[in-house]
């Protein structure tokens, strides 16, 4: 590998590290540049004049932000940046599809997911693929971890007891399941060999294999807000492992979309404390504010009276 190539690589890494230290998380890259980066590194020495020209041409492919002095935040090049709020796979904005084109693309995506056998052990044990449910024009999208037994039986996410509670939470905001979109990181129920009941957490390999389907769902729907339900969903989306208790209620960004981590409805079924229910509702109030939805005094005060009574 040539010394000129190493110098250019070092300079690029240093530049991106400098951007990251200033709060920049992603850099938009032209498609032709991505194709060039995917090519094997050059072996021959690069003349200095050609190197200067290459740097000039490369700089022209980085779109500038509205301020004119900083690259637009779209796509990460460094693995270190991917461990923060956004993954390295965050896309550049794609042209919006017409309604018929969008519906056709979603139908094709669903067909591919229903026929998927990439995880042979899951494909052989599942009854149905729980692709997703709701409006493909939704402004609000909920993402869980994986289907359970009820979801595997019906082929729809969040239809069991936890799903029924999620429906009530959605309705409390003034929306319905038909107004939002609900999906999981994993479309198939994690297999439980030797067990007739129960669930298990998806593995990191399973999530990595399946998450491209979710990426396509997000890219087609273009929600204004994503709500990540539970620690596993947050881990699958953000790679965070510090715990949902510390992350919930704090805005993150995923593939350019504001993301709110909160507790999974199943947690609220296990922990009936009004204080925990209030935490999830506070997260949903923040989501409603982000979406500029009207919030009544009754909605703002949910669980407050009950919490006061608990303190007596």
C-alpha positions as a Markdown table, in Angstrom:
| # | Residue | x | y | z |
|---|---|---|---|---|
| 1 | Unk | 0.0 | 0.0 | 0.0 |
| 2 | Unk | 1.5 | 3.4 | -1.0 |
| 3 | Unk | 2.6 | 6.0 | 1.6 |
| 4 | Unk | 0.4 | 8.6 | -0.2 |
| 5 | Unk | -2.6 | 6.3 | 0.4 |
| 6 | Unk | -1.7 | 6.0 | 4.0 |
| 7 | Unk | -1.3 | 9.7 | 4.4 |
| 8 | Unk | -4.7 | 10.4 | 2.8 |
| 9 | Unk | -6.3 | 7.7 | 5.0 |
| 10 | Unk | -4.7 | 9.2 | 8.2 |
| 11 | Unk | -5.8 | 12.7 | 7.2 |
| 12 | Unk | -9.4 | 11.4 | 6.5 |
| 13 | Unk | -9.6 | 9.6 | 9.9 |
| 14 | Unk | -8.2 | 12.7 | 11.7 |
| 15 | Unk | -10.7 | 15.0 | 9.9 |
| 16 | Unk | -13.6 | 12.7 | 10.9 |
| 17 | Unk | -12.4 | 12.4 | 14.5 |
| 18 | Unk | -12.3 | 16.3 | 14.6 |
| 19 | Unk | -15.9 | 16.4 | 13.3 |
| 20 | Unk | -17.0 | 13.9 | 15.9 |
| 21 | Unk | -15.4 | 15.9 | 18.7 |
| 22 | Unk | -17.5 | 18.9 | 17.6 |
| 23 | Unk | -20.7 | 16.9 | 17.8 |
| 24 | Unk | -21.0 | 15.7 | 14.2 |
| 25 | Unk | -22.1 | 12.1 | 14.0 |
| 26 | Unk | -22.6 | 11.4 | 10.3 |
| 27 | Unk | -21.3 | 12.6 | 7.0 |
| 28 | Unk | -23.1 | 12.5 | 3.8 |
| 29 | Unk | -21.2 | 10.6 | 1.1 |
| 30 | Unk | -22.0 | 10.7 | -2.6 |
| 31 | Unk | -22.9 | 7.2 | -4.1 |
| 32 | Unk | -19.9 | 7.3 | -6.4 |
| 33 | Unk | -17.6 | 7.9 | -3.4 |
| 34 | Unk | -19.1 | 4.9 | -1.5 |
| 35 | Unk | -18.4 | 2.7 | -4.6 |
| 36 | Unk | -14.8 | 4.0 | -4.7 |
| 37 | Unk | -14.3 | 3.3 | -1.0 |
| 38 | Unk | -15.5 | -0.3 | -1.5 |
| 39 | Unk | -12.7 | -0.9 | -4.0 |
| 40 | Unk | -9.4 | -2.5 | -2.9 |
| 41 | Unk | -6.7 | -0.1 | -1.7 |
| 42 | Unk | -4.3 | 0.9 | -4.5 |
| 43 | Unk | -0.9 | -0.8 | -4.5 |
| 44 | Unk | 1.0 | 1.6 | -6.7 |
| 45 | Unk | 2.4 | 4.9 | -5.6 |
| 46 | Unk | 0.2 | 7.9 | -6.2 |
| 47 | Unk | 2.0 | 11.0 | -7.7 |
| 48 | Unk | 1.7 | 14.0 | -5.5 |
| 49 | Unk | -0.2 | 16.0 | -8.1 |
| 50 | Unk | -2.7 | 13.2 | -8.6 |
| 51 | Unk | -3.1 | 13.0 | -4.8 |
| 52 | Unk | -3.9 | 16.7 | -4.6 |
| 53 | Unk | -6.4 | 16.4 | -7.4 |
| 54 | Unk | -8.0 | 13.3 | -5.7 |
| 55 | Unk | -8.4 | 15.3 | -2.5 |
| 56 | Unk | -10.0 | 18.1 | -4.3 |
| 57 | Unk | -12.5 | 15.9 | -6.1 |
| 58 | Unk | -13.3 | 14.0 | -2.9 |
| 59 | Unk | -14.0 | 17.2 | -1.0 |
| 60 | Unk | -16.5 | 18.2 | -3.6 |
| 61 | Unk | -18.6 | 15.0 | -2.9 |
| 62 | Unk | -19.2 | 16.1 | 0.8 |
| 63 | Unk | -22.4 | 18.2 | 0.7 |
| 64 | Unk | -22.2 | 21.2 | 2.9 |
| 65 | Unk | -24.8 | 22.0 | 5.6 |
| 66 | Unk | -27.0 | 25.1 | 5.6 |
| 67 | Unk | -24.3 | 27.0 | 7.5 |
| 68 | Unk | -21.8 | 26.3 | 4.7 |
| 69 | Unk | -18.9 | 25.4 | 7.0 |
| 70 | Unk | -19.7 | 21.8 | 8.1 |
| 71 | Unk | -20.6 | 18.6 | 6.2 |
| 72 | Unk | -24.3 | 17.6 | 6.4 |
| 73 | Unk | -24.9 | 14.9 | 9.0 |
| 74 | Unk | -26.0 | 11.8 | 7.2 |
| 75 | Unk | -23.6 | 8.8 | 7.1 |
| 76 | Unk | -20.8 | 7.6 | 9.3 |
| 77 | Unk | -17.4 | 6.3 | 8.1 |
| 78 | Unk | -15.8 | 5.4 | 11.4 |
| 79 | Unk | -16.7 | 2.5 | 13.6 |
| 80 | Unk | -16.1 | 4.6 | 16.6 |
| 81 | Unk | -18.8 | 7.0 | 15.5 |
| 82 | Unk | -21.2 | 4.1 | 15.0 |
| 83 | Unk | -21.0 | 3.3 | 18.7 |
| 84 | Unk | -22.6 | 6.6 | 19.6 |
| 85 | Unk | -26.2 | 7.5 | 18.8 |
| 86 | Unk | -26.4 | 6.4 | 15.1 |
| 87 | Unk | -25.2 | 3.3 | 13.3 |
| 88 | Unk | -22.8 | 3.4 | 10.4 |
| 89 | Unk | -25.6 | 2.3 | 8.1 |
| 90 | Unk | -27.5 | 5.5 | 8.3 |
| 91 | Unk | -28.6 | 6.4 | 4.8 |
| 92 | Unk | -28.5 | 9.5 | 2.7 |
| 93 | Unk | -32.1 | 10.8 | 2.1 |
| 94 | Unk | -33.7 | 9.0 | -0.8 |
| 95 | Unk | -36.3 | 10.6 | -3.1 |
| 96 | Unk | -39.8 | 10.3 | -1.8 |
| 97 | Unk | -42.0 | 7.7 | -3.5 |
| 98 | Unk | -45.6 | 8.4 | -4.7 |
| 99 | Unk | -48.3 | 6.6 | -2.7 |
| 100 | Unk | -48.7 | 3.8 | -5.2 |
| 101 | Unk | -44.9 | 3.3 | -5.5 |
| 102 | Unk | -44.6 | 3.3 | -1.7 |
| 103 | Unk | -47.4 | 0.7 | -1.3 |
| 104 | Unk | -45.9 | -1.5 | -4.0 |
| 105 | Unk | -42.4 | -1.3 | -2.4 |
| 106 | Unk | -43.9 | -2.2 | 1.0 |
| 107 | Unk | -45.8 | -5.1 | -0.5 |
| 108 | Unk | -42.6 | -6.4 | -2.1 |
| 109 | Unk | -40.6 | -5.9 | 1.1 |
| 110 | Unk | -43.3 | -7.9 | 3.1 |
| 111 | Unk | -43.1 | -10.7 | 0.5 |
| 112 | Unk | -39.3 | -11.0 | 0.9 |
| 113 | Unk | -39.6 | -11.0 | 4.7 |
| 114 | Unk | -42.3 | -13.7 | 4.7 |
| 115 | Unk | -40.2 | -15.9 | 2.5 |
| 116 | Unk | -36.9 | -15.2 | 4.4 |
| 117 | Unk | -34.9 | -18.3 | 5.5 |
| 118 | Unk | -31.6 | -16.5 | 6.4 |
| 119 | Unk | -31.9 | -17.8 | 9.9 |
| 120 | Unk | -32.6 | -21.5 | 9.2 |
| 121 | Unk | -33.2 | -22.4 | 12.8 |
| 122 | Unk | -35.8 | -19.6 | 13.1 |
| 123 | Unk | -37.4 | -20.3 | 9.8 |
| 124 | Unk | -37.9 | -24.0 | 10.7 |
| 125 | Unk | -39.5 | -23.3 | 14.1 |
| 126 | Unk | -41.7 | -20.3 | 13.3 |
| 127 | Unk | -45.4 | -20.5 | 12.5 |
| 128 | Unk | -45.6 | -17.1 | 11.0 |
| 129 | Unk | -43.4 | -14.0 | 10.3 |
| 130 | Unk | -44.6 | -11.0 | 12.3 |
| 131 | Unk | -43.6 | -8.4 | 9.6 |
| 132 | Unk | -45.3 | -5.3 | 11.0 |
| 133 | Unk | -48.7 | -3.6 | 11.3 |
| 134 | Unk | -50.2 | -0.2 | 11.0 |
| 135 | Unk | -50.0 | 2.8 | 8.6 |
| 136 | Unk | -47.2 | 3.0 | 6.1 |
| 137 | Unk | -47.7 | 6.8 | 6.3 |
| 138 | Unk | -47.4 | 6.9 | 10.1 |
| 139 | Unk | -45.6 | 9.7 | 11.8 |
| 140 | Unk | -45.0 | 7.5 | 14.9 |
| 141 | Unk | -43.3 | 4.1 | 14.8 |
| 142 | Unk | -42.9 | 1.6 | 17.7 |
| 143 | Unk | -40.0 | -0.9 | 17.6 |
| 144 | Unk | -39.9 | -3.9 | 19.9 |
| 145 | Unk | -37.5 | -6.8 | 20.1 |
| 146 | Unk | -39.1 | -10.0 | 18.7 |
| 147 | Unk | -42.4 | -11.9 | 18.4 |
| 148 | Unk | -43.6 | -14.0 | 21.2 |
| 149 | Unk | -45.9 | -17.0 | 21.1 |
| 150 | Unk | -49.1 | -15.0 | 20.4 |
| 151 | Unk | -47.4 | -13.0 | 17.7 |
| 152 | Unk | -46.0 | -16.1 | 16.1 |
| 153 | Unk | -49.4 | -17.6 | 16.1 |
| 154 | Unk | -51.1 | -14.5 | 14.5 |
| 155 | Unk | -48.3 | -13.2 | 12.4 |
| 156 | Unk | -48.6 | -9.7 | 13.9 |
| 157 | Unk | -46.4 | -7.8 | 16.4 |
| 158 | Unk | -47.7 | -7.0 | 19.9 |
| 159 | Unk | -51.0 | -8.9 | 20.0 |
| 160 | Unk | -50.4 | -10.6 | 23.4 |
| 161 | Unk | -50.9 | -9.1 | 26.8 |
| 162 | Unk | -48.0 | -6.7 | 26.3 |
| 163 | Unk | -49.4 | -5.7 | 22.9 |
| 164 | Unk | -52.8 | -5.1 | 24.5 |
| 165 | Unk | -51.2 | -2.7 | 27.0 |
| 166 | Unk | -49.3 | -1.0 | 24.1 |
| 167 | Unk | -52.6 | -0.5 | 22.4 |
| 168 | Unk | -54.0 | 1.2 | 25.5 |
| 169 | Unk | -50.9 | 3.5 | 25.7 |
| 170 | Unk | -51.3 | 4.4 | 22.0 |
| 171 | Unk | -55.0 | 5.1 | 22.6 |
| 172 | Unk | -54.2 | 7.3 | 25.6 |
| 173 | Unk | -52.3 | 9.6 | 23.3 |
| 174 | Unk | -55.4 | 10.0 | 21.1 |
| 175 | Unk | -54.1 | 7.7 | 18.3 |
| 176 | Unk | -55.0 | 4.2 | 17.4 |
| 177 | Unk | -52.9 | 1.2 | 16.2 |
| 178 | Unk | -54.1 | 2.0 | 12.7 |
| 179 | Unk | -52.5 | 5.5 | 13.0 |
| 180 | Unk | -49.0 | 4.3 | 14.0 |
| 181 | Unk | -46.7 | 1.5 | 12.7 |
| 182 | Unk | -45.5 | -1.3 | 15.0 |
| 183 | Unk | -42.6 | -3.6 | 14.2 |
| 184 | Unk | -39.8 | -5.6 | 15.8 |
| 185 | Unk | -36.1 | -5.9 | 15.2 |
| 186 | Unk | -36.6 | -9.6 | 14.7 |
| 187 | Unk | -39.5 | -10.8 | 12.5 |
| 188 | Unk | -39.4 | -14.4 | 13.6 |
| 189 | Unk | -40.0 | -15.7 | 17.1 |
| 190 | Unk | -36.6 | -16.8 | 18.7 |
| 191 | Unk | -36.7 | -20.6 | 18.9 |
| 192 | Unk | -36.7 | -22.3 | 22.3 |
| 193 | Unk | -35.5 | -25.9 | 21.6 |
| 194 | Unk | -36.7 | -28.3 | 24.2 |
| 195 | Unk | -39.2 | -25.9 | 25.6 |
| 196 | Unk | -43.0 | -25.9 | 25.0 |
| 197 | Unk | -43.3 | -22.3 | 26.3 |
| 198 | Unk | -41.3 | -19.2 | 27.1 |
| 199 | Unk | -39.2 | -16.7 | 25.3 |
| 200 | Unk | -35.6 | -15.9 | 24.9 |
| 201 | Unk | -33.7 | -12.8 | 23.9 |
| 202 | Unk | -32.6 | -12.6 | 20.2 |
| 203 | Unk | -28.9 | -13.0 | 19.7 |
| 204 | Unk | -26.8 | -10.2 | 18.2 |
| 205 | Unk | -26.3 | -12.3 | 15.1 |
| 206 | Unk | -30.0 | -12.8 | 14.6 |
| 207 | Unk | -30.7 | -9.1 | 15.1 |
| 208 | Unk | -27.9 | -8.1 | 12.6 |
| 209 | Unk | -29.3 | -10.6 | 10.0 |
| 210 | Unk | -32.9 | -9.4 | 10.3 |
| 211 | Unk | -32.5 | -5.6 | 10.9 |
| 212 | Unk | -32.1 | -4.7 | 7.2 |
| 213 | Unk | -35.9 | -5.4 | 6.9 |
| 214 | Unk | -36.5 | -2.9 | 9.7 |
| 215 | Unk | -34.2 | -0.4 | 8.0 |
| 216 | Unk | -36.3 | -0.7 | 4.8 |
| 217 | Unk | -39.5 | -0.2 | 6.8 |
| 218 | Unk | -38.2 | 2.9 | 8.4 |
| 219 | Unk | -36.9 | 4.3 | 5.1 |
| 220 | Unk | -40.2 | 3.7 | 3.4 |
| 221 | Unk | -42.4 | 5.0 | 6.2 |
| 222 | Unk | -40.2 | 7.9 | 7.2 |
| 223 | Unk | -41.7 | 8.4 | 10.7 |
| 224 | Unk | -41.1 | 11.6 | 12.5 |
| 225 | Unk | -40.5 | 9.8 | 15.8 |
| 226 | Unk | -39.4 | 6.2 | 16.7 |
| 227 | Unk | -40.1 | 4.7 | 20.1 |
| 228 | Unk | -37.8 | 1.9 | 21.1 |
| 229 | Unk | -39.6 | -0.5 | 23.5 |
| 230 | Unk | -37.3 | -2.1 | 26.0 |
| 231 | Unk | -33.6 | -2.8 | 26.5 |
| 232 | Unk | -33.2 | -5.3 | 23.7 |
| 233 | Unk | -34.8 | -3.0 | 21.1 |
| 234 | Unk | -32.5 | -0.2 | 22.2 |
| 235 | Unk | -29.5 | -2.5 | 22.1 |
| 236 | Unk | -30.5 | -3.7 | 18.6 |
| 237 | Unk | -31.0 | -0.2 | 17.3 |
| 238 | Unk | -28.3 | 1.9 | 19.1 |
| 239 | Unk | -25.9 | -0.8 | 20.3 |
| 240 | Unk | -26.2 | 0.6 | 23.8 |
| 241 | Unk | -25.7 | -1.8 | 26.7 |
| 242 | Unk | -25.8 | 0.7 | 29.7 |
| 243 | Unk | -29.4 | -0.2 | 30.5 |
| 244 | Unk | -32.8 | 1.0 | 29.7 |
| 245 | Unk | -33.2 | 2.6 | 33.1 |
| 246 | Unk | -30.5 | 5.1 | 32.3 |
| 247 | Unk | -31.4 | 5.6 | 28.7 |
| 248 | Unk | -35.2 | 5.9 | 28.9 |
| 249 | Unk | -36.7 | 9.4 | 28.6 |
| 250 | Unk | -33.6 | 10.8 | 26.8 |
| 251 | Unk | -33.8 | 11.6 | 23.1 |
| 252 | Unk | -31.5 | 9.8 | 20.7 |
| 253 | Unk | -31.3 | 9.7 | 16.9 |
| 254 | Unk | -31.6 | 6.7 | 14.7 |
| 255 | Unk | -31.1 | 6.8 | 10.9 |
| 256 | Unk | -31.8 | 10.6 | 11.1 |
| 257 | Unk | -35.0 | 10.1 | 13.1 |
| 258 | Unk | -35.6 | 11.2 | 16.7 |
| 259 | Unk | -35.8 | 8.1 | 18.9 |
| 260 | Unk | -37.3 | 7.8 | 22.4 |
| 261 | Unk | -36.2 | 4.8 | 24.4 |
| 262 | Unk | -38.7 | 3.6 | 27.0 |
| 263 | Unk | -39.7 | 0.5 | 29.0 |
| 264 | Unk | -41.3 | -2.4 | 27.2 |
| 265 | Unk | -45.0 | -2.9 | 28.1 |
| 266 | Unk | -44.1 | -6.3 | 29.4 |
| 267 | Unk | -42.1 | -4.6 | 32.1 |
| 268 | Unk | -45.2 | -2.7 | 33.2 |
| 269 | Unk | -47.1 | -6.0 | 33.4 |
| 270 | Unk | -44.4 | -7.3 | 35.8 |
| 271 | Unk | -44.1 | -4.0 | 37.8 |
| 272 | Unk | -47.5 | -2.5 | 38.5 |
| 273 | Unk | -46.1 | 0.5 | 40.4 |
| 274 | Unk | -47.8 | 3.8 | 39.4 |
| 275 | Unk | -44.4 | 5.5 | 39.4 |
| 276 | Unk | -43.1 | 3.1 | 36.6 |
| 277 | Unk | -46.3 | 3.7 | 34.6 |
| 278 | Unk | -45.8 | 7.4 | 35.0 |
| 279 | Unk | -42.3 | 7.2 | 33.6 |
| 280 | Unk | -43.5 | 5.5 | 30.4 |
| 281 | Unk | -46.3 | 8.1 | 30.1 |
| 282 | Unk | -43.8 | 11.0 | 30.6 |
| 283 | Unk | -41.8 | 9.5 | 27.7 |
| 284 | Unk | -45.0 | 9.4 | 25.6 |
| 285 | Unk | -45.8 | 13.0 | 26.5 |
| 286 | Unk | -42.4 | 13.9 | 25.2 |
| 287 | Unk | -43.2 | 12.0 | 22.0 |
| 288 | Unk | -46.5 | 13.9 | 21.7 |
| 289 | Unk | -44.7 | 17.2 | 22.1 |
| 290 | Unk | -42.1 | 16.3 | 19.5 |
| 291 | Unk | -45.0 | 15.4 | 17.1 |
| 292 | Unk | -46.8 | 18.7 | 18.0 |
| 293 | Unk | -49.8 | 16.8 | 19.1 |
| 294 | Unk | -52.4 | 18.5 | 21.4 |
| 295 | Unk | -52.0 | 17.5 | 25.1 |
| 296 | Unk | -54.9 | 18.0 | 27.5 |
| 297 | Unk | -54.6 | 18.6 | 31.2 |
| 298 | Unk | -56.1 | 15.2 | 31.8 |
| 299 | Unk | -53.4 | 13.6 | 29.7 |
| 300 | Unk | -50.7 | 15.5 | 31.5 |
| 301 | Unk | -52.0 | 14.4 | 34.9 |
| 302 | Unk | -52.3 | 10.7 | 34.2 |
| 303 | Unk | -51.0 | 8.7 | 37.2 |
| 304 | Unk | -50.2 | 11.8 | 39.2 |
| 305 | Unk | -53.2 | 11.5 | 41.6 |
| 306 | Unk | -52.5 | 7.8 | 42.0 |
| 307 | Unk | -48.9 | 8.4 | 42.7 |
| 308 | Unk | -49.8 | 11.0 | 45.4 |
| 309 | Unk | -52.1 | 8.5 | 47.1 |
| 310 | Unk | -49.2 | 5.9 | 47.1 |
| 311 | Unk | -47.1 | 8.4 | 49.1 |
| 312 | Unk | -49.5 | 8.7 | 51.9 |
